[in-house]
Amino acid sequence: MFEQDTPRHDARHRVVIVGGGVAGLDLAGALARDTGLAVTLIDLATAHVWKPMLHSIAAGTRASAGVEVPYVAQARRHGFTYAAGPALDIDRAARTVHVDRFVLHGRDLLPERRIAYDTLVLAVGSVAAPFGVEGVEAHARHIDTLIEAQNFQADLLPRLVEAAHAGRQLRIAIVGGGATGVQFAAELLQMADIAGGYGLNDSRATLDVTLVDRGPRLLPAFPETVSAAARARLEGLGVHVRTDVKVVAVDEQGLRLDDGAIPADMTVWAAGVQAAPLAKSLTSLTQDQSGRLCIDRHCRSVDDPAIFAIGDCASLTPQGEERPLPPTAQIAYQQAVYLGRHLPAMLAGKEAPPFRHRDFGALVKLGEYDGYADLGKFGISSGVIRGRLARLGHEMLYRRHQMRLHGRAAVLRLWLADRLTSSIRPDDRVAKGD
Ligand SMILES: Cc1cc2nc3c(=O)[nH]c(=O)nc-3n(C[C@H](O)[C@H](O)[C@H](O)COP(=O)(O)OP(=O)(O)OC[C@H]3O[C@@H](n4cnc5c(N)ncnc54)[C@H](O)[C@@H]3O)c2cc1C
């Protein structure tokens, strides 16, 4: 096995970040740009995508090509090293990360190797949780990664066309009534509307979407008024919403419930959250019930001072609260900003202020149909805004992320380019399927 390291003449402190998602890629750029640290970013993929877009990529309402950020380009631009391949394990005694071969289009491009670190930051994110339900792995689709979203989309469109031509419905069941499931249901309907515009007759009537949750309402993290409004909106669009439903198994026929069944041609599992497999496998580090790594108020592992964890794979319960912070892009972003700012001082043995989470409320977007923003945490009495403004807020989260990755001027140009492209080109996502 290869040893991969920063060159011997380079005496800089080696920070290795595993996971180039919302948190990890932001942090890699910040540390490489603004500090004298030698930064290496390991990711199993070749390009980063803003994960809150995956449901629209899966539905086919957004093309992934225009939003992918290649890691090599980002590394070159900001001055960090990109190491491609899935991290398999960590040797805490030797301070190395074991990275598997990197295979692209069936070819071995990089060998299995060990990458040495002085400080390790884990930012590997999360995946949906099957809760021990039988058949989830074998029969349900996930939309947790770009590949999964692209695969779903590639399968969805031909099936929709076949169903329309055969005069039958394409039945899709989504398990999980949180933000991912709710937003995905709306994007599917929007995709059907777009397909209708391309001459696919009755595309909306062909698509039969059922959204189920075991709880009493959708969007449990939002105020009840938002849950009720989102449900009414989805039902108005034609989605069958079923709450208080217990799924006991998933099979070729769809969902088996404790008191019946929901037939489906495609099942998407968007319920629950657990740490990504690498984080879960690190059992020598303290984890919470979801396998997320327990960190202190400086985002450092409670067990190992050389290891930090941020984003969805990290579990931090703020002082005075009972539950850990939720796995959201907002928190991943804030933790990346925090470590980018304070890690160099911490490594130099200086005192750093503790991480403080700022709650900017929650946003959910129902395609182009509607949106809700819960601003209660700001002390705004009415609490919730709805419609275009809320959808704009959702867009702004992404633009802020882009700004961190590319800089303010580049984001303005990207935004202008997006506007121009959408105004002069036909809406060809569904036709091209890319
Ligand atoms: C469909 C969907 C919609 C969402 N919508 C919203 C939303 O509207 N608002 C919101 O706040 N949050 C939303 N979320 C949640 C949000 O995306 C996450 O909270 C956020 O992405 C967490 O950031 P992260 O950096 O911790 O992980 P991620 O962004 O998931 O990044 C993890 C990275 O680690 C890499 N990785 C994983 N394992 C390995 C390994 N073994 N080796 C190497 N690399 C590895 C992955 O390739 C990935 O690049 C949504 C999530 C999904 C799935």
The ligand as a Tripos MOL2 file, in Angstrom:
@<TRIPOS>MOLECULE
LIG
   53    58     1     0     0
SMALL
NO_CHARGES

@<TRIPOS>ATOM
      1 C1        -32.2910   15.7800   -0.7730 C.3       1 LIG1
      2 C2        -31.8080   16.6180    0.3760 C.ar      1 LIG1
      3 C3        -32.3110   17.8980    0.5630 C.ar      1 LIG1
      4 C4        -31.8590   18.6830    1.6270 C.ar      1 LIG1
      5 N1        -32.3650   19.9400    1.7770 N.ar      1 LIG1
      6 C5        -31.9110   20.7210    2.7820 C.ar      1 LIG1
      7 C6        -32.3850   22.0490    2.9490 C.ar      1 LIG1
      8 O1        -33.2490   22.5030    2.2020 O.2       1 LIG1
      9 N2        -31.8750   22.8060    3.9670 N.ar      1 LIG1
     10 C7        -30.9050   22.3170    4.8220 C.ar      1 LIG1
     11 O2        -30.4420   23.0290    5.7280 O.2       1 LIG1
     12 N3        -30.4340   21.0650    4.6870 N.ar      1 LIG1
     13 C8        -30.9140   20.2550    3.6940 C.ar      1 LIG1
     14 N4        -30.4410   18.9830    3.5590 N.ar      1 LIG1
     15 C9        -29.4130   18.5320    4.5080 C.3       1 LIG1
     16 C10       -28.0520   19.1070    4.0850 C.3       1 LIG1
     17 O3        -27.8010   18.7600    2.7480 O.3       1 LIG1
     18 C11       -26.9610   18.5630    4.9920 C.3       1 LIG1
     19 O4        -27.2560   18.9520    6.3180 O.3       1 LIG1
     20 C12       -25.5810   19.0960    4.6050 C.3       1 LIG1
     21 O5        -25.2580   18.7380    3.2810 O.3       1 LIG1
     22 C13       -24.5200   18.5500    5.5600 C.3       1 LIG1
     23 O6        -23.2580   18.9470    5.1240 O.3       1 LIG1
     24 P1        -21.9820   18.0180    5.3980 P.3       1 LIG1
     25 O7        -20.8110   18.7670    4.8840 O.co2     1 LIG1
     26 O8        -21.9890   17.5670    6.8040 O.co2     1 LIG1
     27 O9        -22.2330   16.7160    4.5280 O.3       1 LIG1
     28 P2        -22.4090   16.5630    2.9540 P.3       1 LIG1
     29 O10       -22.7510   17.8420    2.3240 O.co2     1 LIG1
     30 O11       -23.3210   15.4060    2.7820 O.co2     1 LIG1
     31 O12       -20.9510   16.1420    2.4660 O.3       1 LIG1
     32 C14       -20.3490   14.9290    2.8360 C.3       1 LIG1
     33 C15       -19.2020   14.6600    1.8730 C.3       1 LIG1
     34 O13       -18.4480   13.5480    2.3730 O.3       1 LIG1
     35 C16       -18.1070   12.6930    1.3040 C.3       1 LIG1
     36 N5        -17.8760   11.3640    1.8800 N.ar      1 LIG1
     37 C17       -18.7430   10.6100    2.5850 C.ar      1 LIG1
     38 N6        -18.1440    9.4710    2.9850 N.ar      1 LIG1
     39 C18       -16.8770    9.5170    2.5300 C.ar      1 LIG1
     40 C19       -15.7710    8.6310    2.6160 C.ar      1 LIG1
     41 N7        -15.8370    7.4620    3.2680 N.pl3     1 LIG1
     42 N8        -14.6200    8.9760    2.0050 N.ar      1 LIG1
     43 C20       -14.5200   10.1490    1.3240 C.ar      1 LIG1
     44 N9        -15.5380   11.0220    1.2180 N.ar      1 LIG1
     45 C21       -16.6990   10.7170    1.8190 C.ar      1 LIG1
     46 C22       -19.2920   12.7830    0.3610 C.3       1 LIG1
     47 O14       -18.9310   12.4070   -0.9610 O.3       1 LIG1
     48 C23       -19.6530   14.2710    0.4750 C.3       1 LIG1
     49 O15       -18.9590   15.0360   -0.4820 O.3       1 LIG1
     50 C24       -30.8890   18.1760    2.5160 C.ar      1 LIG1
     51 C25       -30.3910   16.8800    2.3260 C.ar      1 LIG1
     52 C26       -30.8520   16.1060    1.2730 C.ar      1 LIG1
     53 C27       -30.3050   14.7080    1.0750 C.3       1 LIG1
@<TRIPOS>BOND
     1     1     2 1
     2     2     3 ar
     3     2    52 ar
     4     3     4 ar
     5     4     5 ar
     6     4    50 ar
     7     5     6 ar
     8     6     7 ar
     9     6    13 1
    10     7     8 2
    11     7     9 ar
    12     9    10 ar
    13    10    11 2
    14    10    12 ar
    15    12    13 ar
    16    13    14 ar
    17    14    15 1
    18    14    50 ar
    19    15    16 1
    20    16    17 1
    21    16    18 1
    22    18    19 1
    23    18    20 1
    24    20    21 1
    25    20    22 1
    26    22    23 1
    27    23    24 1
    28    24    25 2
    29    24    26 1
    30    24    27 1
    31    27    28 1
    32    28    29 2
    33    28    30 1
    34    28    31 1
    35    31    32 1
    36    32    33 1
    37    33    34 1
    38    33    48 1
    39    34    35 1
    40    35    36 1
    41    35    46 1
    42    36    37 ar
    43    36    45 ar
    44    37    38 ar
    45    38    39 ar
    46    39    40 ar
    47    39    45 ar
    48    40    41 1
    49    40    42 ar
    50    42    43 ar
    51    43    44 ar
    52    44    45 ar
    53    46    47 1
    54    46    48 1
    55    48    49 1
    56    50    51 ar
    57    51    52 ar
    58    52    53 1
@<TRIPOS>SUBSTRUCTURE
     1 LIG1         1 GROUP 0 **** ****
